[in-house]
């Protein structure tokens, strides 16, 4: 027994020394490059990706260590807003460029570029990838853009891009409209948030028909990125600096706000993704004048 205790004590000491030398695993705050101006975040296992709004660059790092580097360099004519990682690919919404970009999640190579809105005036804000398609929101009009996917999630041709008008319960309002998007696990129902009304909707991807998710008089005003986790929906309320945790009832017809997750490390968070029991929110810091030395970071939250 004495020998076993000594071995355990030695192992504990080694682990403690290693942790002290390497820093805390899964740090609470993950620093991004100065002046990066982030908006979207996507996780893939213990890796995370964050995009830069004005440059289109993508930063890749480790959730475990907090370390990383620029993965996709800045490129003229590109922007990076919402993003989603799926089957070894990174799908990125291009904001006012009216485009979508697909990168190899392992190498950073550009796999495809899609023109979603050839007429201009759109703001391609967020994306969710299902088994058969990538769905992009447009905050300027009531439409979703569908990019078809082939075997193994391979992006299809430009001719496979389809604009799906949103009909039903949703109405176009002044300002930013549809923002964050997610999907049920089977991809048969999409969920969107309308920032300027604080309303949530389900969308039939086959028809574009929307149905409001009743929150019993509550709202998620300034709703930005969203995350659907079975019957829990997390909604980032950017300028309110909180994440709303919502319990959804079966059928997604209604729900209730269980609590507002706040943290001193949140400074106009925009989008979130998850790893296990943790949420990771990227802080865009809208309202803070961006300079080459402005700090930006990702904040870890508990679900």
N, C-alpha and C positions, 0 to 999 in steps of 0.2 A: 504493500500500500504506500509506504514512504517513497519508494522509487517512482511509482505512478504519479504521486503528488509532485515530486521534483520535476518530472518530465512535463507535466501540465503547467507548472509554474514557469519553466523555461520557455515553453511554447508561447505562453501568454506574454512574457517579457519580450520575446522576439517580435510578436505581432504588434505590441505597443510601440516598440522602437521603430518598426517598419512604418507604422501609421504616422508616427511623429515626423519621420524623415520625409515621407511622401505626401504629407498633408491629409486632410480628411477625405474619405471616399464619398462620392456623390455630394460635392460641395453645395451649400445653400445658394451661393452667388457664383455665376460663371461670367467672367469678363469677356467682352467682345472687343475687337479692335477699336481704338479711338476714332471718332468721326464716322463710324460704319453706317449709321442711320438704318437700323434693322426694322423689320415688320413681321415677316413670316418665320415660323419654326416648324420643323418636322423631326420626329425621332425614328430611328430604326435600330432596335436593340438598345445598346448603350451609346450609340452614336447620335449626334444631333446635327441638324443643318439650319442655318439662319441666313436669310437673304437680305441684301442691302437695297433699299428702295431706289435711290437715285442712280446707282451704278450697275445693278444687276449681278453684282458679285455674290458668291455664296461662301459662307464660313462653315467648316466642319470641325466638330470637336467631340470629346468624350464626356459623357455625363458622369462617369466614375471619377475622372481626374480633373475635369474642368479645362483641360488643355486642348488646343486645336490650332488651326491655321486657315488661311484663305484657300478654299478648295476650287472654286470657279472664279477666275479673275474678272475684274470689271470689264465690260464690253460696251462700246458705243451703241446706242439705240436699244439697250436692254434695261429693264427694271425688274426687281424681284419683290413681290408683295406676298400673298399667301402661297403656301406650298404643301405638298404631300409626298411622302416616300412610299413606294409600292414596288415590290418584286424587283429590287435592284435598280430602280429608276427614281428620279426626283422630278416631280411635276411642279412648275412654277408659274404663277399668275403674273402677267406683265403690266398690270396697272394701266396707265394711259397710253401705252404703246398699242393696246388692242390685241396683243399677242400672248401666246403661251409658249413656254420653253420646257424641254424635257432633257435632263442630263443623266448620264451614267452615274449612279450613286457610288460607284467604286473608283472611277477614274476622273470624273468631272467633265468628260467629253460631252459635247452637244449631240444628242441623238435625234432631235427633231425641233423644228420651230413651226408654230401654227399661227396663221392670221385668223383670229376669231371674229373681229369686226373690221371688215375692209372699208367701211364708211367713216370710221373715226368717231370720236366723241364718247367712247366707252371708258370705263375704268374696271379692268379685269382684276377682281379683288381677291378671290380665294378659290380653292380647288379641293375636291375630294375624288379619290379614285376608287371605283368599284371594280368588279371582275371584268366587266365588258366595256367600261367607259371612264373617262376623266371628265368631271363636271366642273365648270368654271362659272363663278358669279360675275355679274356686271352691276356695279353700284349705281350706274347712271340710267339704267332702263330695266324693265321687267322681262328679262330673258336670261336663260341659262345656256351656256355653250357646251355642247357634247362632243368630245373627241373620242372616236371609237378606238377600241383596243383589240388586238388580235391575240393569238395564242401566247400564253405566258405573260400577258400584259403588254405586249409590244405595241407601241403607238401605230395607228393606221395612217393612211395618207391624208393630205389636206382635204381631199374630196369627201373624207369621212366626217368633217366638222359640220355640225348641225346646230342652228339656233333654235332653242325651244322656248316659245313665249310662255310666260307665267300668267295663268288665268285663275279665276276663282276668288278666294277671299282677299288676296293681297291687292293693294292699290298703290300706284306710284305717288310719292310725296316729294316735297321740296327737300333737297339735300341728298345725303348718302342713303340709299335704299338697301337693297340686299347686300349683305356683307359675308359673314361666315357661313360655311356649309359643311355638313357631314352626312353620313348615310348609315342605314341599318346594316347589320352584318351581311344580310343576303342581297343588299343593293336594291331592294324593291321599293324603298322609301327614302327620300332625301329630306333633310331637315335644314332650314335656313333661318337666319335672323335678319330682321329689317332694323337697321341702326336708328333711323330717325323716328320710328314709332315705338320701338321697344317690344315689337311683337315677334313671335315665333310661328313658323308655318311648316307643315309637311308638304312635300311635293311628290306627285305621281310622276316618275321619270318618263313614263310612256306618253303622257298627255300634257304635262306641265301644269296640271290642275293643283291649286294650293288649298290647304285647309288650315285655319288658325288653330294653334295649340293654346287652349284657354289656360291662363294662369290665375284665374279667379280674382281679377282686378289688379293683379301685380303686373309688372313689366320688366324688361331688361333693356331700358333705354341706354343708348350708346353701345349696344351689343356689337361686338367685333368678331374675333375668332370663336369657334365653338368646338366642343368635343363631346361626342355621344358615346357613352360607356354603358352599354346595355340599357337599363331604364334610369340612368343618371345622365343629365345633360349639364355640361359646364359651359357657361357663357362669359367671355371676357367683356367687361364694361369699361372700355378704355379710359375715358376722362374721369370716370368715377373711381378708378384705381381699385377695382374689386373684381372677383370672379364669382358669378352667381352659380350655386349648386342647386340644380332643379331635379326633383323626383317626378318622373313621367309615369303616367298610368298606362296600363296595357292598351295598345291601339294608338298610343301617342296623341290622343284627342285632348288631353288636358294634363296639367302638372301643377306643382307648387314649388315656390322658392324655399328650399330648406334653410339655407344660410348664405351669407355673403362672405367669401373668403378674402380677407385683407392681409396685407403684410407691409411693413415699412419699406421693403425693397421694391415695391411696385411703383413705377413712375410712367403712367400712361401705357399699360400693357396692351398689346394688340392681339396676339394669337397665343395658343397653348397647344402642347402635345403632352403625352404621358409616357411614363416608364414605371411599371408596377404600381405601387401606391403613391407615386409622386406625379405632380403636374409641373410642367416647365413653361413659364410665361416669359416672352421676350418683351422688353421695355423699349418702345419707340420714342418715348420722351417728347411727344408732340407738345409744342408750347415752349420748349427749351431751344434756344437758337443753336442750330448745329454748326459746329466749327471742326476743324481737323483734329482738335484735342478733346472734343466732347466725349464723356464717358457713356458707354452703353453696356448692358449686361442682360443676362437671363436669370430669373428668380425661380428657385424651387419652392413649390407649395405642397402641402399634404392634401390628398383628396378628402 
